[in-house]
Amino acid sequence: MLGVVMDSRKVERRPTPIYGFGVFAIEDIEPGEVIGEFLAEIRWSENAASLPVDDFFSGRHAIQFRKHWWRDGRVDGIARYIAHSCNPNCGIVDLFKVVSMKRIKAGEEVTWDYAMTEEEHPPFECKCGSSNCRGVVCGFRPMTLEQKEDFVSRCGGMISDWLLTEYNL
């Protein structure tokens, strides 16, 4: 058994005109509430670009939780549909839980910054539209030291411990 899906009843998956599906609050969410969890297959890979895609692992919806280790989001779970934002309202705790960092109002999109867990992500254009948008989603390692320090000051408690240790932050 891969675990029980622990999705919040305060969110729903919806299509978006920008990037497929997103997750939106249908009720107000308070800071510290669990939104969902990554609870599917665990795989080892040299890097994110070479993650497998098969009947049991999507690759593109996986979360990195250690160097070379990823865990996928369940097909029936909400976590795999939460979009990236350079100004996220959620973060990751206890390796796999997506938790709200601030109040999220009903109707607002639920987001997290993929650099909170991903050392290096195959780069793609960021469409978050936030004032501090980095322009490209590519993970933690490619950030400048200044960007990393700013990121840690804003999101420190929600960044994977393994990344903070790996980069001495």
QUIQUIRA-V518711 format. One record per residue. N is the residue number from 0. RES is the residue in one small letter. PHI is phi in radians with two decimals (* if undefined). PSI is psi in whole degrees, -180 to 180 (NA if undefined). D_CENTER is the distance of its C-alpha to the mean C-alpha in Angstrom with 2 decimals. Layout:
BEGIN
N_RES_PHI_PSI_D_CENTER, N_RES_PHI_PSI_D_CENTER
END
This chain:
BEGIN
0_m_*_133_23.24, 1_l_-1.56_0_19.47, 2_g_2.00_162_19.01, 3_v_-1.57_135_19.22, 4_v_-1.20_125_16.55, 5_m_-1.95_58_15.78, 6_d_-1.48_142_14.62, 7_s_-1.16_144_15.78, 8_r_-1.46_1_18.85, 9_k_-1.65_7_18.05, 10_v_-2.31_161_15.62, 11_e_-2.56_154_16.30, 12_r_-1.51_136_15.09, 13_r_-2.45_151_17.09, 14_p_-1.21_148_17.95, 15_t_-2.17_152_17.43, 16_p_-1.31_-10_19.92, 17_i_-1.65_-44_17.49, 18_y_-2.61_35_15.08, 19_g_1.67_-108_15.90, 20_f_-2.00_152_14.14, 21_g_-2.42_176_12.06, 22_v_-2.06_133_11.88, 23_f_-2.25_144_14.53, 24_a_-1.27_134_16.18, 25_i_-1.84_-9_19.67, 26_e_-2.44_160_20.76, 27_d_-1.07_142_20.09, 28_i_-2.10_131_17.43, 29_e_-1.58_157_18.34, 30_p_-0.98_139_16.45, 31_g_1.59_-4_15.47, 32_e_-1.36_139_15.24, 33_v_-1.35_128_13.05, 34_i_-1.62_-45_11.41, 35_g_-3.02_178_10.63, 36_e_-2.42_151_10.12, 37_f_-1.54_110_9.51, 38_l_-2.29_21_13.30, 39_a_-1.79_-152_14.70, 40_e_-0.98_147_16.30, 41_i_-1.93_134_15.87, 42_r_-2.40_152_17.03, 43_w_-1.74_141_18.28, 44_s_-2.71_148_18.26, 45_e_-1.04_-38_19.64, 46_n_-2.77_169_16.72, 47_a_-1.10_-34_13.84, 48_a_-1.13_-24_16.51, 49_s_-1.82_16_18.65, 50_l_-1.08_141_16.40, 51_p_-1.28_155_18.64, 52_v_-2.25_115_18.57, 53_d_-2.63_-167_20.98, 54_d_-1.12_-19_21.79, 55_f_-1.98_-9_19.62, 56_f_-2.56_124_16.57, 57_s_-1.51_-22_14.81, 58_g_1.32_-60_13.36, 59_r_-1.33_-11_11.25, 60_h_-1.92_18_8.96, 61_a_-1.58_156_8.78, 62_i_-2.03_134_6.77, 63_q_-1.45_131_9.20, 64_f_-2.16_-3_10.94, 65_r_-2.81_166_14.18, 66_k_-1.04_123_15.99, 67_h_1.30_6_16.54, 68_w_-2.12_134_14.84, 69_w_-2.31_152_12.03, 70_r_-2.22_134_11.55, 71_d_-1.43_160_11.23, 72_g_-1.61_141_10.36, 73_r_-1.11_146_13.79, 74_v_-1.03_-37_15.49, 75_d_-1.61_7_16.62, 76_g_-1.74_153_13.44, 77_i_-1.37_-27_11.46, 78_a_-0.98_-39_7.91, 79_r_-1.16_-14_8.23, 80_y_-1.79_1_9.24, 81_i_-1.33_124_6.79, 82_a_-1.40_161_7.18, 83_h_-1.36_147_6.41, 84_s_-2.57_142_8.95, 85_c_-1.31_-11_10.85, 86_n_-2.23_72_11.98, 87_p_-1.31_158_9.20, 88_n_-1.88_1_10.68, 89_c_-2.35_164_8.18, 90_g_-2.52_-174_6.91, 91_i_-2.00_130_6.94, 92_v_-2.27_160_10.61, 93_d_0.87_41_12.95, 94_l_1.22_-44_10.78, 95_f_-2.22_-4_9.23, 96_k_-1.61_131_9.42, 97_v_-1.60_120_7.32, 98_v_-2.22_140_10.10, 99_s_-1.19_135_11.57, 100_m_-1.63_-21_12.63, 101_k_-2.62_175_15.40, 102_r_-1.17_133_17.46, 103_i_-2.04_121_16.11, 104_k_-1.43_151_19.18, 105_a_-0.92_134_20.06, 106_g_1.66_-19_19.38, 107_e_-1.37_145_16.51, 108_e_-1.32_141_13.26, 109_v_-1.58_128_10.22, 110_t_-2.43_160_7.35, 111_w_-2.51_159_4.69, 112_d_-1.62_119_5.48, 113_y_-1.04_-23_4.48, 114_a_-1.23_-8_7.67, 115_m_-1.18_-22_6.86, 116_t_-2.30_-27_7.02, 117_e_-1.57_122_8.43, 118_e_-1.18_-49_12.09, 119_e_-2.56_128_13.00, 120_h_-2.03_141_11.55, 121_p_-0.95_121_14.28, 122_p_-1.12_142_14.75, 123_f_-2.59_158_14.74, 124_e_-1.10_132_15.86, 125_c_-1.47_133_13.62, 126_k_-2.09_24_14.89, 127_c_-1.22_-31_13.32, 128_g_1.31_8_16.84, 129_s_-1.30_159_16.23, 130_s_-1.14_-24_19.13, 131_n_-1.86_27_17.26, 132_c_-1.04_133_15.60, 133_r_-1.45_-8_15.72, 134_g_1.51_-33_16.76, 135_v_-2.39_135_14.94, 136_v_-1.58_119_11.40, 137_c_-2.58_3_12.37, 138_g_1.71_-176_10.56, 139_f_-1.38_-45_12.15, 140_r_-1.00_-44_15.59, 141_p_-1.20_-12_16.88, 142_m_-1.13_150_16.62, 143_t_-1.23_164_20.05, 144_l_-1.03_-42_21.00, 145_e_-1.07_-44_21.39, 146_q_-1.10_-42_17.89, 147_k_-1.09_-46_16.53, 148_e_-1.11_-42_18.91, 149_d_-1.11_-44_18.04, 150_f_-1.05_-46_14.28, 151_v_-1.13_-39_15.24, 152_s_-1.15_-33_17.76, 153_r_-1.46_-35_15.44, 154_c_-2.26_14_12.45, 155_g_-0.76_-47_14.24, 156_g_-1.26_-7_13.97, 157_m_-2.01_9_10.20, 158_i_-1.74_139_9.96, 159_s_-0.96_132_10.66, 160_d_-0.97_-36_14.45, 161_w_-1.12_-34_15.06, 162_l_-1.21_-43_13.90, 163_l_-1.09_-40_16.06, 164_t_-1.20_-46_18.86, 165_e_-1.00_-37_18.71, 166_y_-1.86_15_19.12, 167_n_0.91_46_21.45, 168_l_-1.99_NA_19.69
END
